[in-house]
Amino acid sequence: MVDAIITPNGDLDILSKSEIASLQDSSTSVYAALFRNCALAVLSTGADSDDGHELLAAHADFKIELISAARGLKLKVSNAPENAFVGDQIIEGIRSHLFAVLRDIVFLQDQVEIWQKNGESMTDMVFKTLRHAKALKPRRHPNLIVCWGGHSISNLEYDYSKEVGYRLGLRSLDICTGCGIGAMKGPMKGAAIAHAKQRVTDARYIGITEPGIIASEAPNAVVNELIIMPDIEKRLEAFVRLGHGIIVFPGGAGTAEEILYILGVLLNAKNKGITVPVVFTGPEASKAYFEQMDEFIGKAIGAQAQSLYKIIIDDPIKVADHMCKAMKDVYENRRQSDDAFYYNWLLTIEEPFQHAFDPTHENMAALNLQKNQDSASLAANLRRAFSGIVAGNVKPNGIKAIQKHGPYTLDGDPELMASLDALLASFVEQRRMKLSGEYTPCYKLLSA
């Protein structure tokens, strides 16, 4: 464990006295505890665990204090994980991530009450959070590829994601992921090598996370723009508003949640004329994974949803060429519709995909998983079901709830439940739910 004083080095030098006071008193401010836990996650980058509850418990004696000095702000850490330091000096990338957390937590505590009082839209909230993080870059042509996929993947799948990232980087495309390891780190690492070869000096490796997941998926070392969104729904909206194309690698429940989110959004008739290229890809060994995912999508929400993405197996160059060409289509589409390149304002995202879902046992049991509803609504409810499973697997609050009350229960159309059961069972068998140890399901399907 390490004790240290950390200076911001230009990342975030100044806070008001009231902002500092609210983050100093952990007994009165929920944001103080939020900042402490997120800071611990950042300092634990590289830890070989995806159990957020375990991380917090293992570092119960970790403390972080804000020190207000005449020349700016400093952070004092006590009992910090030593892997964040070289000797007594913090690693520069981790320093940047630490102050990005502070920047976003301070902004969040200042803005939430204002947003609620003014009745602002979720889309405006997402926009202002991204703008405050300086993530919106005007006058840049579309080139940001969002990469989704699991943190618990095989070495073969990781290497494949890195190769895809390399091919994207050779075409000067930037990368945005959930910022963790596995399929979130691979594309960034591959692109970084390619950008260096192409002498790209302003490459972007954007990591978007949220407080509930950051302890389980700490930012990887390649991320050079870290953004903390208030919750998973705003995180997902940030991905699709900020990015210009989406690549999905193999993953588990979290990846299924992301897939259902983007398909549910694109199924909205209001989005019919908006270009959002989506590709599912993996090595030959992952072909069965995507066949099963495609089959589940077809049975659950229909052939129209299946038409919204392209599956490319074991061909990184084809994936990169497809996305490179698609960026030209996105450019023309945004020009014709007079939409911004840096934020997809015209994409309609309905309330079911924006409203924060609290995965309590009661809320999970109440989800409507019947097929007598429109496909977008069913996609929204299935997305919530997978979100709850992610919480029960790796999020501290979800893990505690499962320990106290037992597994979540899900019920619905028998055919749909059988298909869901088969998909989840394959995730368990392929060890996509957790990084290590035997997996105990946090869910029970009643009609499967």
Long-range contacts (C-beta under 8 A, 24 or more apart in sequence): 1-61, 1-79, 1-80, 1-81, 1-82, 2-77, 2-79, 2-80, 2-81, 2-82, 2-84, 2-85, 2-88, 3-76, 3-77, 3-78, 3-79, 3-80, 4-76, 4-77, 4-80, 4-85, 4-88, 4-90, 5-67, 5-74, 5-75, 5-76, 6-74, 6-75, 6-76, 6-77, 6-90, 6-95, 6-98, 7-72, 7-74, 8-72, 8-73, 8-74, 8-75, 8-95, 8-99, 9-92, 9-95, 11-95, 11-96, 11-99, 11-100, 11-103, 12-73, 12-99, 12-102, 12-103, 13-72, 13-73, 14-72, 14-73, 15-66, 15-68, 15-73, 15-106, 17-68, 19-106, 19-109, 19-110, 20-66, 20-68, 20-73, 22-109, 23-66, 23-102, 23-105, 23-106, 23-109, 24-65, 24-66, 29-109, 31-105, 31-106, 31-108, 31-109, 34-105, 34-211, 35-64, 35-101, 35-102, 35-105, 36-62, 36-63, 36-64, 37-211, 37-214, 37-215, 37-396, 38-101, 38-105, 38-211, 38-214, 38-215, 38-228, 39-64, 39-75, 39-77, 39-98, 39-101, 39-102, 40-64, 40-80, 40-81, 40-215, 41-214, 41-215, 41-218, 42-84, 42-94, 42-97, 42-98, 42-101, 42-214, 42-218, 42-219, 42-226, 43-77, 43-80, 43-81, 43-84, 43-94, 43-98, 44-81, 44-83, 44-84, 44-215, 44-218, 45-83, 45-84, 45-94, 45-97, 45-218, 45-219, 45-220, 45-221, 46-83, 46-218, 46-221, 47-81, 47-83, 47-218, 48-435, 48-436, 49-435, 49-436, 50-151, 50-152, 50-216, 50-217, 50-394, 50-434, 50-435, 51-216, 51-394, 51-399, 51-434, 52-212, 52-213, 52-215, 52-216, 52-394, 52-395, 52-396, 52-399, 53-395, 53-396, 53-399, 53-400, 55-215, 55-216, 56-215, 56-396, 75-102, 91-221, 93-221, 93-223, 93-224, 96-224, 96-226, 97-219, 97-223, 97-226, 100-133, 100-225, 100-226, 100-227, 100-228, 101-226, 101-228, 103-132, 103-133, 104-129, 104-132, 104-133, 104-227, 104-228, 104-229, 105-228, 107-132, 108-228, 108-230, 112-230, 122-233, 122-234, 122-237, 122-349, 122-354, 123-237, 123-241, 123-345, 123-349, 123-354, 125-230, 125-234, 126-229, 126-234, 126-237, 126-238, 126-241, 127-241, 127-343, 129-227, 129-229, 129-230, 129-234, 129-238, 130-227, 130-238, 130-241, 130-242, 130-343, 133-225, 133-227, 135-206, 135-225, 135-227, 135-242, 136-242, 136-342, 136-343, 137-342, 138-340, 138-341, 138-342, 139-341, 140-341, 140-342, 141-327, 141-331, 141-341, 142-244, 142-245, 142-327, 142-330, 142-331, 142-334, 142-341, 143-172, 143-173, 143-174, 143-244, 143-327, 144-173, 144-174, 144-175, 144-176, 144-204, 144-206, 144-242, 144-243, 144-244, 144-245, 145-173, 145-174, 145-175, 145-176, 145-187, 145-243, 145-244, 145-245, 145-246, 145-247, 145-323, 146-176, 146-177, 146-239, 146-240, 146-242, 146-243, 146-245, 146-246, 146-247, 147-175, 147-176, 147-177, 147-183, 147-184, 147-187, 147-188, 147-246, 147-247, 147-248, 147-249, 148-177, 148-178, 148-183, 148-239, 148-246, 148-247, 148-248, 148-249, 148-251, 148-255, 148-258, 148-259, 149-182, 149-183, 149-184, 149-248, 149-249, 149-250, 149-251, 149-255, 150-182, 150-183, 150-249, 150-250, 150-251, 150-252, 150-254, 150-255, 150-432, 151-180, 151-181, 151-182, 151-183, 151-184, 151-216, 151-217, 151-251, 151-254, 151-435, 152-182, 152-252, 152-431, 152-432, 152-433, 152-434, 152-435, 153-182, 153-183, 153-249, 153-250, 153-251, 153-432, 154-285, 156-283, 156-285, 157-182, 157-183, 157-249, 157-250, 157-282, 157-283, 157-285, 157-286, 158-182, 158-183, 158-185, 158-186, 159-186, 159-283, 160-186, 160-249, 160-281, 160-282, 160-283, 160-286, 160-314, 160-316, 161-186, 161-187, 161-190, 161-249, 162-186, 162-187, 162-189, 162-190, 163-190, 163-316, 164-190, 164-247, 164-249, 164-281, 164-316, 164-319, 164-320, 165-189, 165-190, 165-191, 165-192, 165-194, 166-190, 166-191, 166-193, 166-194, 166-316, 167-194, 167-316, 167-317, 167-319, 167-320, 168-194, 168-319, 168-320, 168-323, 169-193, 169-194, 169-195, 169-197, 169-198, 169-200, 169-203, 170-194, 170-197, 170-198, 170-320, 171-320, 171-321, 171-323, 171-324, 172-198, 172-200, 173-320, 173-323, 173-324, 173-327, 174-203, 174-204, 174-205, 174-206, 175-204, 175-205, 175-206, 176-204, 176-205, 176-206, 176-207, 176-208, 176-239, 176-242, 176-243, 177-206, 177-207, 177-208, 178-207, 178-208, 178-209, 178-213, 178-217, 178-235, 178-254, 179-207, 179-208, 179-209, 179-217, 179-219, 179-220, 179-223, 179-226, 180-207, 180-209, 180-216, 180-217, 180-218, 180-219, 180-220, 181-217, 181-220, 182-251, 183-249, 183-250, 183-251, 183-255, 184-217, 184-220, 185-220, 185-222, 186-249, 187-247, 187-249, 188-220, 188-222, 188-223, 189-222, 192-222, 206-242, 208-235, 208-238, 208-239, 208-242, 209-235, 210-234, 210-235, 212-391, 212-395, 212-396, 212-397, 213-390, 213-394, 213-395, 215-395, 215-396, 216-394, 216-395, 217-394, 231-356, 232-257, 232-356, 232-357, 232-387, 233-353, 233-354, 233-355, 233-356, 233-357, 234-354, 236-261, 236-353, 237-349, 237-353, 237-354, 240-265, 240-276, 240-344, 240-347, 240-349, 241-343, 241-344, 241-345, 241-347, 242-342, 242-343, 242-344, 244-326, 244-327, 244-330, 244-341, 245-276, 245-277, 245-278, 245-279, 245-323, 245-326, 245-327, 245-330, 246-276, 246-277, 246-278, 246-279, 247-278, 247-279, 247-280, 247-281, 247-319, 247-323, 248-278, 248-279, 248-280, 248-281, 248-309, 249-281, 249-282, 250-282, 250-286, 250-289, 250-290, 250-432, 251-432, 252-393, 252-427, 252-432, 252-433, 253-386, 253-389, 253-390, 253-393, 253-424, 253-427, 253-432, 253-433, 254-386, 254-390, 256-293, 256-386, 256-423, 257-383, 257-386, 257-387, 257-390, 259-293, 259-297, 260-301, 260-379, 260-380, 260-382, 260-383, 260-386, 261-353, 261-379, 261-383, 262-308, 263-297, 263-301, 263-305, 263-308, 263-309, 263-379, 264-301, 264-352, 264-353, 264-375, 264-376, 264-379, 264-380, 264-383, 265-347, 265-348, 265-349, 265-350, 265-353, 265-376, 266-308, 267-301, 267-304, 267-305, 267-308, 267-375, 267-376, 267-379, 268-348, 268-349, 268-350, 268-376, 270-348, 271-347, 271-348, 273-333, 273-337, 274-333, 274-337, 274-344, 274-346, 274-347, 275-326, 275-329, 275-330, 275-333, 276-330, 276-344, 276-347, 277-310, 277-322, 277-323, 277-326, 277-329, 277-330, 278-308, 278-309, 278-310, 279-309, 279-310, 279-311, 279-312, 279-319, 279-322, 279-323, 280-309, 280-310, 280-311, 280-312, 281-311, 281-312, 281-313, 281-315, 281-316, 281-319, 282-313, 282-314, 283-313, 283-314, 284-313, 284-314, 286-313, 287-313, 287-314, 289-426, 289-430, 292-422, 292-423, 292-426, 293-423, 295-419, 296-419, 296-420, 296-422, 296-423, 299-415, 299-416, 299-419, 300-378, 300-379, 300-382, 300-416, 300-419, 300-420, 301-375, 301-378, 301-379, 301-382, 302-375, 304-375, 305-375, 305-379, 350-376, 350-380, 352-376, 352-377, 352-380, 352-381, 353-380, 353-383, 357-384, 357-387, 357-388, 359-384, 359-387, 359-388, 359-391, 359-392, 359-398, 359-401, 359-408, 360-401, 361-401, 361-405, 361-408, 361-409, 363-388, 364-388, 364-408, 364-409, 364-410, 364-443, 365-408, 365-409, 365-410, 365-411, 367-410, 367-412, 368-412, 369-410, 369-411, 369-412, 369-413, 369-416, 369-417, 369-420, 370-412, 370-413, 370-416, 371-413, 371-415, 371-416, 382-420, 385-410, 385-420, 388-443, 389-424, 389-442, 389-443, 392-442, 392-443, 393-433, 393-434, 393-442, 394-434, 398-442, 402-442, 407-441, 407-442, 407-443, 407-444, 408-442, 408-443, 408-444, 409-443, 409-444, 409-445, 409-446, 410-443, 410-444, 410-445, 410-446, 411-445, 411-446, 411-447, 412-447, 413-447, 414-447, 414-448, 417-445, 417-446, 417-447, 417-448, 418-447, 418-448, 420-445, 420-448, 421-445, 421-448
